[in-house]
Amino acid sequence: MGKKLTRRESREAAFLTAFAATFEPEMPSLPADEAQPEVDAFAKQLLAAMQNHAEELDAIITSHLKGWTLNRVPRVSLVALRLALAEMKYGEEQKAGVAINEAVELVKKYGADTDYQFVNGLLGAVAREQEESVEPQC
């Protein structure tokens, strides 16, 4: 049995698994080896939420694209967006700031130089909309 993964490591494992699946959709997960952390319960929860709510997550992303289509969004950014939105909406903690920060860090690590700005902006807009929709009523 391997070491317990941190939340960051779990998110990265989920991201890498989901990213790999965009090339081979039938592949359920990556094999665990020294370069690839194993997928733990938290990562599995994120992947399940992303898969179970794929259409809704893509609709949220699409509604925030200005002059773009989903097909034009870089694959790394798209997977990071889907994963972060799944965590923001269906994760047990639903901490938007954490999900956004982690998505930005993943895109900085795996994406093009300025892609993180797009991811940060889109997720920030979604988070603001969520906050507005759950404001307490007097």
N, C-alpha and C positions, 0 to 999 in steps of 0.2 A: 504494500500500500504506500503510495507516494505522500509527499507532504501536503498539508492543507494549503490550497491556493488562496491568495488574497483576492479581494473583490476585483482589483485591477487585473490580476492575472486571469481570473475567471472571465472577465469581459473580453480580454484579449483572446482567450481560447475560443470563446463564442464567436467573436469577430472573425478569427481565422477559419473557423469551421464554416460559418455562413459564407464567407468570401470564397472558400474553396468550392462550396456547393453551387455557386453561381456558374462555375465552369462545368461541373458534373452534378446536376441536380439530384441524381439518384444516390449520391454518396452521403450517407447519414452523418458521418463524422470522420475526422482525421485520426489516423493511428497515433497513439501517444508514443513519443520518443523524447530524447533529450532536448531537441529543438522545439518540440511542440508539447505544451503542457496538456495534461489530460483534461477532459471536459468534466467539471464537477457539477453538483446539483444546481448551483446558482447559474452557471453557464447553460445548463440544460433548460432551466426555467426561462431564461432569456430567449434561447433558441425556439422553445415551444411557443412562447408568446409571439415572437416574430413570425413564426410559421402559421399559427392559428389565426392571426389578425393581419396577414400579409396584404390583403386587398384594402383594408381600412388604413393601414400604415402608408401604403402607396398613394391612397387618395389624399391623405393629409399632406404628404410631400408634394404631390402634384398641385394641390390647391395653393401652395406657397411658392411655386416656381413662376417667375415672371419672364415670359418670352422663351421659356425652355420647355422641353418635354422630359419625361422620366428617362427616356432612352439616351438623352444627352448628358445626364448626370454621371460623372465618373464612377466606376464600379466601387472603388474604395469608399468614396463619399456616400454612395447609395446604401451600401451595407452598414456603414457607421450610422447613418440616419435612421435606417430601419431598426437597428438594434437599440439605439438611444430612445427612439419613440416607444418601442416595446417596453423598455424599462420605465420610461416616464409614465406611461398609461397603465401598464399591467404588472409592473414589478411590485414586489412586496413593500418596498420602502417608498416608491414614487417620489424620489428626490430629483427634481428636474435639474438643478444645478450640478449635481454629481454626474448624472447621465450625460449632460451637455459637455462638461469638462472632460470626461473620459472619452467621448466621441471625438472631441477636438484633438486630444492627445493621440488617439489611434490614427486619425487622418494625418496629423503631423508626422507620425512615424512611418506610415505606409502609403500616403497619398502624395500628390504633387505639392509644390511649395506653398501655394496660396489656397488650396482647397479647404483648409481648415476654417478659413474666414466664412466661406459659403455655408459650411456645416454649422458653425457657431451662429450665424445670422438666422438661418432657417429654424434651428432648434430653439433659439431665443424667442423668435416670433411665436412659435407654437406654445412655449412655456408661458409667455405673457397672456396669450389667449386662454390658456387653461386657468391661470390665476383669476382672470376677469370672470370666467364662467362659474367659479366656485366661491366668489366673494360672499360673505355672510350678509343676509338680508335683515334689516331692522324691523 
